[in-house]
């Protein structure tokens, strides 16, 4: 009879003897993002990281980032959604009809629009999960059908203007509740925004420290302590630098606060919840997930319901930003969201990906769009660069997998 040796009591002992290194598969996207930012900062003569331009990048791409959060979950599960842009247009039209034409209070109009988005997701999720039609076909049909419904509702004209609350959510900034504080050569900055940045850094440090202690407690390898501190210091500097720049312009955009809440919530769902583990299991190995008791059909169904809700939210944000719902809204949004997910590290076969990675991929696309616009590049060159970046990201993912396997 064998006995299992109990883990010794006392504080965890660091077991890692790894040298300071960077995992190219896990950290490559963040290194690439930093290099792209530095490149365009040089090419634009420092205009890229100006406070107003950083704010513009966030506000102008918020709806794509919202879509990317839902899309990464769809892709992790091994599916795809080609209808997201059309759903954005249709739900934006629904919100406009409710708020502008029917004078429904904005809160109830937003709630109804989100329910409409959930119903659209449930419609598509049923055909994928319970009828067995590939998601590519179902959502391609949805892309055509929901665009047609948008044109039926709006015709060839837009509906607006939207209530002030919706415009503020899409384009507005938090008030300077505590006033400004002097930052020397940088000028004044909003105190609330700075405190939010400090709180964000404290939360990141706390969660990473808990993760490290947990791994040490189970005898797993971790980064050497100097490398751990260096990584946290780098993250803290980046977050605080971003917040300081935003605080110097017009405080924090409301849509950034919404995005932060979504990223935090969906990261917890994907990484810590049973449902999140089931999503990865379904995408990683469908047969094994089925044999393990995962309710594959239900997981797939609710992933598409969630995608519909986030597309509806993006539709409201986009319509509020333009101050009208138009028949051409959302064109190619689904392609940008899919590109953000794959650039951010999602695997083509499913089973791999992170919400933070999708946001990073979306920001890479946003920086490319903004940076090339600042240097006066024509639109065809922008599309060329984005296509090359997408291809390179997928090729890099496949290369790292083959290298790890060998």
Residue pairs with C-beta under 8 A, 6 or more apart in sequence:
7 219
12 213
12 216
12 217
13 216
14 216
14 222
14 224
14 225
15 216
15 219
15 220
15 221
15 222
16 221
16 222
16 223
16 224
18 221
18 223
18 224
19 224
20 223
20 224
20 226
20 227
20 230
22 31
24 400
25 345
25 397
25 400
25 401
25 404
26 345
28 396
28 400
29 343
29 344
29 345
29 357
29 360
29 361
29 364
29 393
30 360
32 364
33 360
33 363
33 364
33 367
36 364
36 367
36 368
36 371
37 48
37 49
37 367
39 371
40 48
40 367
40 368
40 370
40 371
40 372
40 374
40 375
41 48
41 49
43 371
43 375
44 371
44 374
44 375
47 53
47 374
48 367
48 370
48 371
48 374
49 245
50 245
51 245
51 246
51 248
51 249
52 249
53 370
53 374
54 242
54 245
54 246
54 249
55 173
55 246
55 249
55 250
55 253
56 370
57 363
57 366
57 367
57 370
58 246
58 253
58 255
58 256
58 259
59 170
59 171
59 253
59 255
59 321
60 321
60 366
60 370
61 362
61 363
61 365
61 366
61 369
62 170
62 253
62 255
62 256
62 258
62 259
62 317
62 321
63 88
63 314
63 315
63 317
63 318
63 321
63 333
64 314
64 333
64 336
64 337
64 340
64 362
64 365
64 366
65 259
65 340
65 359
65 362
65 363
65 366
66 259
66 262
66 310
66 313
66 314
66 317
67 84
67 88
67 310
67 311
67 314
67 333
67 334
67 336
67 337
68 336
68 337
68 340
68 341
68 344
68 358
68 359
68 361
68 362
69 262
69 263
69 266
69 310
69 355
69 358
69 359
70 81
70 84
70 306
70 307
70 309
70 310
70 311
70 337
71 81
71 84
71 307
71 334
71 337
71 338
71 340
71 341
71 358
72 340
72 341
72 344
72 346
72 353
72 354
72 355
72 357
72 358
73 266
73 270
73 279
73 303
73 306
73 307
73 355
74 80
74 81
74 135
74 303
74 304
74 307
75 283
75 338
75 341
75 342
75 346
75 350
75 353
76 270
76 279
76 280
76 283
76 346
76 350
76 351
76 352
76 353
77 279
77 282
77 283
77 299
77 300
77 303
77 350
78 282
78 283
78 286
78 349
78 350
78 351
79 128
79 135
79 300
79 303
79 304
79 350
80 135
80 136
80 139
80 338
81 124
81 135
81 139
81 304
81 307
81 334
82 136
82 139
82 140
82 142
82 143
82 334
83 120
83 124
83 139
83 140
83 141
83 142
83 143
83 146
83 334
84 139
84 307
84 311
84 314
84 330
84 333
84 334
84 337
85 143
85 330
85 331
85 332
85 333
85 334
85 335
86 142
86 143
86 144
86 145
86 146
86 147
86 150
86 330
86 334
87 117
87 120
87 142
87 146
87 308
87 311
87 312
87 315
87 330
88 311
88 312
88 314
88 315
88 318
88 329
88 330
88 333
89 146
89 147
89 150
89 315
89 325
89 326
89 327
89 328
89 329
89 330
89 331
90 116
90 120
90 146
90 147
90 149
90 150
90 153
90 315
91 113
91 116
91 117
91 120
91 311
91 312
91 315
91 316
92 315
92 316
92 318
92 319
92 325
92 326
92 329
92 330
93 150
93 153
93 154
93 159
93 319
93 325
93 327
93 329
94 112
94 113
94 116
94 153
94 315
95 109
95 110
95 113
95 162
95 166
95 315
95 316
95 319
95 325
96 154
96 158
96 159
96 160
96 162
96 319
96 324
96 325
97 153
97 159
98 104
98 108
98 109
98 112
98 113
99 106
99 109
99 162
99 163
99 166
100 159
100 160
100 161
100 162
101 159
104 112
106 163
106 165
106 166
110 166
110 316
113 312
113 315
113 316
114 309
114 312
114 313
116 312
117 308
117 309
117 310
117 311
117 312
117 313
117 315
118 305
118 308
118 309
118 312
119 308
120 142
120 146
120 308
120 311
120 312
121 304
121 305
121 306
121 307
121 308
121 309
121 311
122 301
122 304
122 305
122 308
123 142
124 135
124 138
124 139
124 142
124 304
124 308
125 300
125 301
125 302
125 303
125 304
125 305
126 301
127 133
127 138
128 134
128 135
128 138
128 300
128 301
128 304
129 296
129 297
129 298
129 300
129 301
129 304
130 297
130 301
135 304
143 334
150 327
150 329
151 327
154 325
154 326
154 327
155 327
156 327
157 327
158 322
158 324
158 325
158 326
158 327
159 324
159 325
160 319
160 322
160 323
160 324
160 325
161 167
161 323
161 324
162 319
162 320
162 323
162 324
166 316
166 319
166 320
167 320
167 321
167 323
168 254
169 254
169 255
169 258
169 316
169 317
169 320
170 254
170 255
170 316
170 317
170 318
170 319
170 320
170 321
171 253
171 255
171 320
171 321
172 253
172 254
173 250
173 251
173 252
173 253
173 254
174 190
174 192
174 193
174 251
174 252
174 253
174 254
174 257
175 251
176 190
176 191
176 192
176 251
177 191
177 192
178 190
178 191
178 192
178 195
179 190
179 191
180 188
180 189
180 190
180 191
181 188
181 189
181 191
181 194
182 188
183 189
183 244
183 248
186 244
186 248
187 248
188 248
189 244
189 247
189 248
190 247
190 251
190 252
192 251
192 252
193 243
193 246
193 247
193 251
193 252
194 243
194 244
194 247
196 243
196 252
197 239
197 240
197 242
197 243
197 244
197 247
198 240
200 239
200 243
200 260
201 235
201 236
201 239
201 240
204 232
204 235
204 236
204 239
205 232
205 236
208 228
208 232
212 222
212 228
215 221
215 222
216 222
222 228
223 231
243 252
246 252
246 253
246 256
255 317
259 359
262 310
263 355
263 356
263 359
266 355
267 354
267 355
267 356
269 275
269 276
270 276
270 279
270 280
270 354
270 355
271 354
275 299
275 302
278 289
278 294
278 295
278 299
279 299
279 303
280 351
280 352
281 288
281 289
281 292
281 294
281 351
282 289
282 294
282 296
282 299
282 300
282 350
283 349
283 350
283 351
283 352
284 350
284 351
284 352
285 351
286 296
289 296
290 296
314 333
315 325
315 329
315 330
318 329
318 330
319 325
319 329
322 329
336 362
336 365
337 362
339 361
339 365
339 386
339 390
340 358
340 359
340 361
340 362
340 364
340 365
341 353
341 357
341 358
341 361
342 348
342 361
342 390
342 393
342 394
342 397
343 360
343 361
343 364
343 365
343 389
343 390
343 393
344 353
344 354
344 356
344 357
344 358
344 359
344 360
344 361
344 362
345 352
345 353
345 354
345 357
345 361
345 397
346 352
346 353
346 357
346 358
347 353
347 397
347 401
348 394
348 397
348 398
361 393
364 389
365 386
365 389
368 382
368 385
368 386
368 389
369 382
369 386
372 381
372 382
372 385
373 382
